[in-house]
């Protein structure tokens, strides 16, 4: 039986700069997911239908229901916290502004 064992990020507090990244990462996570779905033959549909390969989530991130955005935000947030928990540092380079 599979027992999930994620890295404990409960004590990680992210600086404000990284918290601001969460929404951008969440949007990118959605876009990557959508590319995969489209490549797999999925299309937009008002209801999810695995047999017909339709899903209402094949829309721009800002058009998603809040519950779907929360799922992507949580993925982004927990990924950032895991990186920090493992001892890595994330910093924005000056070249990123160019």
C-alpha positions in Angstrom: 0.0 0.0 0.0 1.3 3.4 -1.0 1.8 5.9 1.9 2.6 9.4 0.7 5.7 10.9 2.4 6.2 14.5 1.3 9.0 16.6 2.6 7.9 18.5 5.7 7.5 22.1 4.7 5.3 23.1 7.7 8.0 25.3 9.3 9.1 27.0 6.1 8.2 30.7 5.9 8.8 32.1 2.5 9.9 35.7 2.0 7.4 38.1 0.4 9.3 38.0 -2.9 8.8 34.3 -3.2 5.2 34.4 -2.1 4.6 36.8 -5.0 6.0 34.1 -7.4 3.3 31.7 -6.4 0.6 33.1 -8.7 3.0 33.2 -11.7 4.1 29.6 -11.1 0.5 28.5 -10.7 -0.4 30.1 -14.0 2.5 28.4 -15.7 1.6 25.0 -14.1 -1.9 25.4 -15.6 -0.5 26.2 -19.0 1.9 23.2 -19.0 -1.0 21.0 -17.9 -3.2 22.4 -20.7 -0.5 21.8 -23.3 -0.3 18.2 -22.2 -4.1 17.8 -22.4 -4.4 19.4 -25.8 -1.5 17.2 -27.1 -3.4 14.2 -25.7 -6.5 15.1 -27.8 -8.5 16.8 -25.0 -10.8 19.8 -25.9 -12.9 22.2 -24.0 -16.3 20.9 -22.8 -18.8 22.2 -20.3 -18.3 19.0 -18.2 -15.4 16.7 -17.8 -15.9 13.5 -19.8 -12.9 11.1 -19.9 -14.3 9.1 -22.8 -14.9 12.2 -25.0 -11.7 13.8 -23.6 -13.5 17.1 -22.7 -12.8 19.3 -19.7 -14.1 22.7 -18.6 -10.6 23.5 -17.4 -9.1 24.1 -20.9 -9.4 27.8 -20.5 -7.0 30.6 -19.6 -5.8 30.6 -16.0 -7.7 33.7 -15.1 -11.0 32.1 -16.3 -10.6 29.0 -14.1 -12.9 28.5 -11.1 -11.2 29.6 -7.8 -11.0 26.0 -6.6 -8.9 25.0 -9.6 -6.6 28.1 -9.2 -6.2 27.1 -5.5 -5.0 23.6 -6.6 -2.4 25.2 -8.8 -1.4 27.7 -6.2 -0.9 25.0 -3.6 1.3 23.1 -6.0 3.4 26.2 -6.6 3.6 27.1 -3.0 4.6 23.7 -1.8 7.2 23.4 -4.5 8.8 26.7 -3.4 8.7 25.6 0.2 10.2 22.2 -0.6 13.1 23.9 -2.4 13.8 26.1 0.6 13.4 23.2 3.0 16.1 21.3 1.1 18.5 24.2 1.7 18.4 25.9 -1.7 18.1 29.6 -2.1 16.1 31.3 -4.7 17.0 34.8 -5.8 16.2 37.0 -8.8 19.1 37.9 -10.9 19.5 41.4 -12.4 19.3 39.8 -15.9 15.7 38.7 -15.2 14.7 42.4 -15.3 16.1 42.9 -18.8 
